[in-house]
Amino acid sequence: MHRGPDPRAAGDDASASPRTSAADGQPAEGQPAEEPRLLDHLIELRSRLMRGVLGLLAAVLVTLPFSHRLYAWLAAPLVAKLPEGAHMIAVEVASPFFAPLKLAFFVALVLAMPWLLYQAWAFVAPGLYQREKRLAMPLLVSAVTLFYAGCAFAYFLVLPTVFGFLTGVTPEGVAMMTDINAYLDFVLVIFLAFGLSFELPVALVILSLLGWVTPEQMKEARGYAIVGVFIVAAIVTPPDVISQLMLAIPMMLLYELGILASRWLVPSRDRARDS
């Protein structure tokens, strides 16, 4: 006697098909797909990048009309130390145009740094814990403030001292006429060196929060740190003792500040974790 298909078997096959498709890697009906979530992150990243670029372009448009005035302000430490009658020169044909333009872009980048860091913070903040958010914002503010402080220290204290030394050791009969493009490159390197060196406390705090080093280990390694500080100062500063000391001494003080900040933050983090 011929029997038709068993409806229970058909039902079993039908109920097994979603599980089979899910096992094959295909999302079953009613399950959320992963692509939209990744697409949302990419859209947010693009939005933050566009906002950052627009903010930087706005800063460039603001600084461009003052590019020559900015260069005159930047050249003031050297011009004040030049002998009477001496002046700066432009060796390359396009230097009078590109040197102020490069300076305007650098100033715009420095001014837009808080906005750029905020866009980066706004992108990663939703994935952080509340405790990490409380620590990240002070670190970002401290990093920007210390970078500005390093650049100001270099401009108002280091550059006049360095140029006073360099003009003082110029051989007799040699006219010191500095190219405007070479001067700009030299000063920007000094700004970056001092600005990044002043980030030392923030770097030490981050290393302590990550658990890679402890304040006690940093205190024990103080002698090695001093040697490393003088090596860095000898590399990034002009070849004179005064400028090297003007970078090494603040870095040693900032190293001690980083130890104190780490000692203050790390125990509070541990208490929050234990609770």
C-alpha positions as a Python dict, from the first residue, in 0.01 Angstrom:
ca = {
    (1, 'M'): (0, 0, 0),
    (2, 'H'): (144, 330, -108),
    (3, 'R'): (178, 598, 161),
    (4, 'G'): (217, 970, 102),
    (5, 'P'): (491, 1180, 255),
    (6, 'D'): (483, 1200, 632),
    (7, 'P'): (382, 1554, 730),
    (8, 'R'): (587, 1524, 1051),
    (9, 'A'): (899, 1451, 849),
    (10, 'A'): (826, 1747, 626),
    (11, 'G'): (781, 1960, 936),
    (12, 'D'): (1108, 1833, 1077),
    (13, 'D'): (1284, 1918, 754),
    (14, 'A'): (1130, 2262, 749),
    (15, 'S'): (1226, 2329, 1110),
    (16, 'A'): (1578, 2202, 1047),
    (17, 'S'): (1638, 2425, 747),
    (18, 'P'): (1698, 2747, 948),
    (19, 'R'): (1945, 2566, 1171),
    (20, 'T'): (2119, 2421, 867),
    (21, 'S'): (2147, 2757, 697),
    (22, 'A'): (2274, 2914, 1018),
    (23, 'A'): (2532, 2639, 1048),
    (24, 'D'): (2639, 2707, 690),
    (25, 'G'): (2716, 3064, 788),
    (26, 'Q'): (2398, 3224, 652),
    (27, 'P'): (2199, 3427, 906),
    (28, 'A'): (1856, 3282, 978),
    (29, 'E'): (1545, 3485, 928),
    (30, 'G'): (1496, 3738, 1206),
    (31, 'Q'): (1864, 3740, 1310),
    (32, 'P'): (2054, 4070, 1278),
    (33, 'A'): (2332, 4077, 1022),
    (34, 'E'): (2683, 4197, 1102),
    (35, 'E'): (2728, 4413, 792),
    (36, 'P'): (2502, 4700, 903),
    (37, 'R'): (2693, 4738, 1231),
    (38, 'L'): (3028, 4758, 1047),
    (39, 'L'): (2875, 4995, 796),
    (40, 'D'): (2755, 5222, 1079),
    (41, 'H'): (3109, 5238, 1218),
    (42, 'L'): (3251, 5321, 876),
    (43, 'I'): (2993, 5595, 826),
    (44, 'E'): (3074, 5741, 1168),
    (45, 'L'): (3447, 5726, 1091),
    (46, 'R'): (3395, 5903, 760),
    (47, 'S'): (3186, 6168, 932),
    (48, 'R'): (3451, 6232, 1196),
    (49, 'L'): (3727, 6247, 934),
    (50, 'M'): (3528, 6493, 725),
    (51, 'R'): (3463, 6714, 1027),
    (52, 'G'): (3829, 6706, 1119),
    (53, 'V'): (3940, 6795, 767),
    (54, 'L'): (3684, 7076, 744),
    (55, 'G'): (3800, 7216, 1076),
    (56, 'L'): (4161, 7205, 960),
    (57, 'L'): (4071, 7376, 632),
    (58, 'A'): (3886, 7647, 824),
    (59, 'A'): (4195, 7704, 1039),
    (60, 'V'): (4412, 7723, 726),
    (61, 'L'): (4179, 7981, 572),
    (62, 'V'): (4205, 8186, 890),
    (63, 'T'): (4586, 8175, 906),
    (64, 'L'): (4662, 8222, 535),
    (65, 'P'): (4593, 8599, 528),
    (66, 'F'): (4838, 8642, 816),
    (67, 'S'): (5111, 8416, 677),
    (68, 'H'): (5367, 8694, 625),
    (69, 'R'): (5292, 8845, 962),
    (70, 'L'): (5327, 8503, 1122),
    (71, 'Y'): (5664, 8453, 956),
    (72, 'A'): (5785, 8793, 1076),
    (73, 'W'): (5678, 8695, 1428),
    (74, 'L'): (5855, 8359, 1396),
    (75, 'A'): (6174, 8520, 1267),
    (76, 'A'): (6185, 8778, 1547),
    (77, 'P'): (6415, 8572, 1779),
    (78, 'L'): (6677, 8544, 1503),
    (79, 'V'): (6640, 8898, 1365),
    (80, 'A'): (6688, 9040, 1714),
    (81, 'K'): (7027, 8863, 1742),
    (82, 'L'): (7159, 8942, 1394),
    (83, 'P'): (7434, 9202, 1363),
    (84, 'E'): (7335, 9548, 1247),
    (85, 'G'): (7268, 9552, 876),
    (86, 'A'): (7231, 9175, 849),
    (87, 'H'): (6910, 9023, 721),
    (88, 'M'): (6756, 8695, 610),
    (89, 'I'): (6763, 8583, 249),
    (90, 'A'): (6563, 8363, 12),
    (91, 'V'): (6794, 8127, -177),
    (92, 'E'): (6527, 7949, -379),
    (93, 'V'): (6303, 8135, -620),
    (94, 'A'): (5975, 8016, -467),
    (95, 'S'): (6085, 8039, -101),
    (96, 'P'): (5916, 8376, -36),
    (97, 'F'): (5586, 8212, -134),
    (98, 'F'): (5615, 7861, 8),
    (99, 'A'): (5783, 7937, 341),
    (100, 'P'): (5499, 8156, 479),
    (101, 'L'): (5248, 7912, 330),
    (102, 'K'): (5409, 7619, 512),
    (103, 'L'): (5414, 7816, 836),
    (104, 'A'): (5045, 7905, 799),
    (105, 'F'): (4958, 7538, 757),
    (106, 'F'): (5165, 7440, 1062),
    (107, 'V'): (5000, 7709, 1276),
    (108, 'A'): (4659, 7597, 1152),
    (109, 'L'): (4742, 7236, 1242),
    (110, 'V'): (4848, 7339, 1593),
    (111, 'L'): (4538, 7551, 1641),
    (112, 'A'): (4310, 7276, 1510),
    (113, 'M'): (4470, 7008, 1726),
    (114, 'P'): (4202, 7022, 2000),
    (115, 'W'): (3929, 6988, 1737),
    (116, 'L'): (4104, 6695, 1568),
    (117, 'L'): (4159, 6519, 1900),
    (118, 'Y'): (3795, 6577, 1991),
    (119, 'Q'): (3683, 6408, 1670),
    (120, 'A'): (3905, 6109, 1748),
    (121, 'W'): (3770, 6104, 2103),
    (122, 'A'): (3408, 6121, 1986),
    (123, 'F'): (3467, 5820, 1760),
    (124, 'V'): (3624, 5591, 2022),
    (125, 'A'): (3436, 5713, 2332),
    (126, 'P'): (3123, 5496, 2283),
    (127, 'G'): (3338, 5184, 2311),
    (128, 'L'): (3505, 5286, 2637),
    (129, 'Y'): (3402, 5210, 2992),
    (130, 'Q'): (3295, 5494, 3216),
    (131, 'R'): (3618, 5472, 3417),
    (132, 'E'): (3823, 5490, 3097),
    (133, 'K'): (3629, 5795, 2983),
    (134, 'R'): (3701, 5971, 3311),
    (135, 'L'): (4073, 5910, 3264),
    (136, 'A'): (4096, 5972, 2889),
    (137, 'M'): (3960, 6327, 2882),
    (138, 'P'): (4208, 6470, 3140),
    (139, 'L'): (4491, 6295, 2955),
    (140, 'L'): (4388, 6451, 2624),
    (141, 'V'): (4361, 6798, 2776),
    (142, 'S'): (4696, 6755, 2949),
    (143, 'A'): (4861, 6636, 2627),
    (144, 'V'): (4743, 6940, 2430),
    (145, 'T'): (4835, 7181, 2709),
    (146, 'L'): (5182, 7034, 2751),
    (147, 'F'): (5246, 7047, 2375),
    (148, 'Y'): (5152, 7415, 2368),
    (149, 'A'): (5370, 7476, 2674),
    (150, 'G'): (5665, 7306, 2503),
    (151, 'C'): (5628, 7522, 2192),
    (152, 'A'): (5598, 7839, 2401),
    (153, 'F'): (5904, 7740, 2605),
    (154, 'A'): (6101, 7686, 2285),
    (155, 'Y'): (5998, 8020, 2133),
    (156, 'F'): (6039, 8250, 2431),
    (157, 'L'): (6341, 8091, 2602),
    (158, 'V'): (6524, 7842, 2381),
    (159, 'L'): (6535, 8019, 2045),
    (160, 'P'): (6673, 8352, 2174),
    (161, 'T'): (6941, 8163, 2366),
    (162, 'V'): (7034, 7941, 2071),
    (163, 'F'): (7052, 8228, 1822),
    (164, 'G'): (7250, 8439, 2065),
    (165, 'F'): (7501, 8157, 2092),
    (166, 'L'): (7515, 8093, 1715),
    (167, 'T'): (7563, 8460, 1626),
    (168, 'G'): (7826, 8488, 1895),
    (169, 'V'): (8040, 8205, 1754),
    (170, 'T'): (8019, 8327, 1392),
    (171, 'P'): (8378, 8371, 1265),
    (172, 'E'): (8498, 8720, 1196),
    (173, 'G'): (8448, 8824, 838),
    (174, 'V'): (8154, 8583, 788),
    (175, 'A'): (7816, 8743, 725),
    (176, 'M'): (7534, 8541, 884),
    (177, 'M'): (7250, 8543, 630),
    (178, 'T'): (7001, 8266, 698),
    (179, 'D'): (6771, 8131, 428),
    (180, 'I'): (6405, 8174, 521),
    (181, 'N'): (6314, 7817, 426),
    (182, 'A'): (6607, 7665, 618),
    (183, 'Y'): (6519, 7879, 919),
    (184, 'L'): (6157, 7764, 909),
    (185, 'D'): (6258, 7396, 897),
    (186, 'F'): (6500, 7448, 1186),
    (187, 'V'): (6243, 7621, 1407),
    (188, 'L'): (5967, 7369, 1331),
    (189, 'V'): (6198, 7086, 1434),
    (190, 'I'): (6269, 7269, 1760),
    (191, 'F'): (5897, 7320, 1821),
    (192, 'L'): (5817, 6955, 1757),
    (193, 'A'): (6110, 6838, 1970),
    (194, 'F'): (6010, 7046, 2272),
    (195, 'G'): (5637, 6995, 2223),
    (196, 'L'): (5670, 6617, 2209),
    (197, 'S'): (5927, 6609, 2490),
    (198, 'F'): (5684, 6789, 2717),
    (199, 'E'): (5444, 6496, 2665),
    (200, 'L'): (5663, 6282, 2891),
    (201, 'P'): (5430, 6292, 3197),
    (202, 'V'): (5132, 6185, 2986),
    (203, 'A'): (5332, 5895, 2840),
    (204, 'L'): (5439, 5780, 3186),
    (205, 'V'): (5084, 5794, 3318),
    (206, 'I'): (4956, 5590, 3023),
    (207, 'L'): (5226, 5328, 3077),
    (208, 'S'): (5132, 5308, 3445),
    (209, 'L'): (4761, 5277, 3369),
    (210, 'L'): (4834, 4997, 3123),
    (211, 'G'): (5028, 4816, 3394),
    (212, 'W'): (5353, 4807, 3198),
    (213, 'V'): (5548, 4999, 3462),
    (214, 'T'): (5487, 5109, 3819),
    (215, 'P'): (5583, 5434, 3990),
    (216, 'E'): (5831, 5239, 4200),
    (217, 'Q'): (5999, 5101, 3887),
    (218, 'M'): (6018, 5449, 3734),
    (219, 'K'): (6171, 5580, 4056),
    (220, 'E'): (6432, 5304, 4056),
    (221, 'A'): (6513, 5371, 3688),
    (222, 'R'): (6565, 5743, 3746),
    (223, 'G'): (6938, 5721, 3671),
    (224, 'Y'): (6881, 5550, 3337),
    (225, 'A'): (6609, 5804, 3258),
    (226, 'I'): (6847, 6093, 3316),
    (227, 'V'): (7102, 5940, 3079),
    (228, 'G'): (6828, 5887, 2818),
    (229, 'V'): (6706, 6244, 2860),
    (230, 'F'): (7051, 6387, 2789),
    (231, 'I'): (7091, 6159, 2487),
    (232, 'V'): (6760, 6280, 2345),
    (233, 'A'): (6853, 6642, 2418),
    (234, 'A'): (7187, 6598, 2241),
    (235, 'I'): (7015, 6456, 1932),
    (236, 'V'): (6723, 6696, 1884),
    (237, 'T'): (6884, 7027, 1988),
    (238, 'P'): (7156, 7233, 1820),
    (239, 'P'): (7515, 7142, 1907),
    (240, 'D'): (7553, 7369, 2207),
    (241, 'V'): (7544, 7287, 2575),
    (242, 'I'): (7297, 7558, 2668),
    (243, 'S'): (7013, 7438, 2444),
    (244, 'Q'): (7076, 7079, 2551),
    (245, 'L'): (7045, 7176, 2916),
    (246, 'M'): (6733, 7381, 2841),
    (247, 'L'): (6568, 7064, 2709),
    (248, 'A'): (6718, 6812, 2951),
    (249, 'I'): (6633, 6997, 3274),
    (250, 'P'): (6260, 7042, 3195),
    (251, 'M'): (6240, 6679, 3084),
    (252, 'M'): (6387, 6561, 3414),
    (253, 'L'): (6135, 6774, 3602),
    (254, 'L'): (5856, 6637, 3382),
    (255, 'Y'): (5978, 6285, 3454),
    (256, 'E'): (5934, 6349, 3825),
    (257, 'L'): (5592, 6499, 3756),
    (258, 'G'): (5498, 6184, 3565),
    (259, 'I'): (5599, 5970, 3863),
    (260, 'L'): (5386, 6178, 4097),
    (261, 'A'): (5087, 6170, 3861),
    (262, 'S'): (5118, 5794, 3816),
    (263, 'R'): (5139, 5742, 4191),
    (264, 'W'): (4821, 5945, 4234),
    (265, 'L'): (4622, 5782, 3952),
    (266, 'V'): (4718, 5416, 3973),
    (267, 'P'): (4597, 5354, 4333),
    (268, 'S'): (4263, 5519, 4253),
    (269, 'R'): (4229, 5293, 3950),
    (270, 'D'): (4303, 4986, 4161),
    (271, 'R'): (4047, 5084, 4423),
    (272, 'A'): (3785, 5136, 4151),
    (273, 'R'): (3867, 4793, 4006),
    (274, 'D'): (3847, 4622, 4346),
    (275, 'S'): (3511, 4779, 4419),
}
